[in-house]
Amino acid sequence: MQIFQVFRLGAVVLTSVLFAKSGLSTADIGAYEMLLYIGVLFTFLWVNGLLQGMPPVYAQLDESGRKSFIFNNFLVFCGLSALLFLVLVGGQKWMIPFLTGQPDLPHYTLFCTFLLLNVPSLPVEYIYLLREQPRQIVVWGGVVSGLQVAVFFIPLWLGMGIGTSFLMLAVLGAGKFLWTLLLVLRVAAIRMDMPLLRRYLVFSGPLMANLLVGNLILLFDNWLVGWYYQDTAVFAVFRYGSREFPLAVALATALATAMIPRLSASPEKGLAEMKDKTRRLMHLIFPLTILLLFVSKPLFPLVFNPDFAASAGLFNIYLLITASRVLLPNAIVLSRGFPAAILRVGIAELLIKIMLGFVFIHWFGLPGVAWSAVLAFFWEKLGLIWFLEKNQGIKTSEWLDIQWYAIYVGLLFTAFCISMYL
């Protein structure tokens, strides 16, 4: 799963680099980023909640129930993606201006078609995970990530235009959908199970709500910048800078996902294992993050293009989120069966983010938006740590090497301060 996440986020970074080198204007790139923003807002929020709900529900079923679950899960994704397509296409006349400040966006319908076909294929890696097929996870991740980059940029390099690129994305989505359908038909029992569907949706509901709240924090930043500046070029500069360290996101997310069943099955051993694995994660992630703080400013104009030089300063601020990203109290809370606690903390986090966002963008401009995100993410982790300490009696020292964490956080913020004057 960690390798899969690296492939996926690597494709995102490579897409950004190739886009910047494509010769398209910053305004055109900004329009593409706005399409991605809409897609994330309406698609990947509920998708991640449903994906996170798959392992706990699947683990509690017998073999017959597991086969039925895979088929019913596929039906849920197909039905919701179809509903989403109707909403996005039917409401585009008012939705695009409200969300982006633009009267329309080029290739919007083609992009929505890609979402319609692509979303039902997103559980594939989880199906392989649940069936204990790690090799298939790696192969699937490498193939689909590579193809997604290739089918989008080859038409651009051949001079066929970005419209052809979006068309090829839709074709790729159709291919992924067909693969998913064949996989489900091969491993699942083809029968509707309404009690199982209700159980799955009820369990995943708080997870979807929490992810919606959590991701709205970052999506709010995109909306705020688009609404405040109403300039696609400024929006592109912000989008290229408002990125976390992809490797930190990939490894931390995959580790949290993998630890949930271990924490559920054996809490004490799971906490000790999390402490050890988190320490190793810190030894890898923090030195690389500190290195990026010092090289991002000269690298951004080279990797992307000179129009994105201003994005480097924003990127350095967002790198500070690494200090909260390596903390994984949410995995422990979820393993204990308290998704509602995560949701309550997330709602408070969103309210803090909105308040700080409006104030900081007025005072500090785009860097203020970045700082509001850093503070909001820290609040989420501190809130969950407080819940574990006070409500569950789980000391932070049981699952986190506090000494190493304090050393690395101190070095990270010291390096950030030095990098500001280089």
Secondary structure, DSSP 8 states (H G I E B T S, - for coil): -HHHHHHHHHHHHHHHHHHHTTT--HHHHHHHHHHHHHHIIIIIHHHHHHHHHHHHHHHTS-HHHHHHHHHHHHHHHHHHHHHHHHHHHHTHHHHHHHHHSSS--TTHHHHHHHHHHHGGGTTHHHHHHHTT-HHHHHHHHHHHHHHHHHHHHHHHHTT--HHHHHHHHHHHHHHHHHHHHHHHHHHS-----HHHHHHHHHHHHHHHHHHHHHHHHHHHHHHHHHHHH--HHHHHHHHHHS---HHHHHHHHHHHHHHHHHHHH-HHHHHHHHHHHHHHHHHHHHHHHHHHHHHHHHHHHHHS-GGGTTHHHHHHHHHTTHHHHT--HHHHHHHTT-HHHHHHHHHHHHHHHHHHHHHHHHHHSHHHHHHHHHHHHHHHHHHHHHHHHHTS---GGGTS-HHHHHHHHHHHHHHHHHHTT-
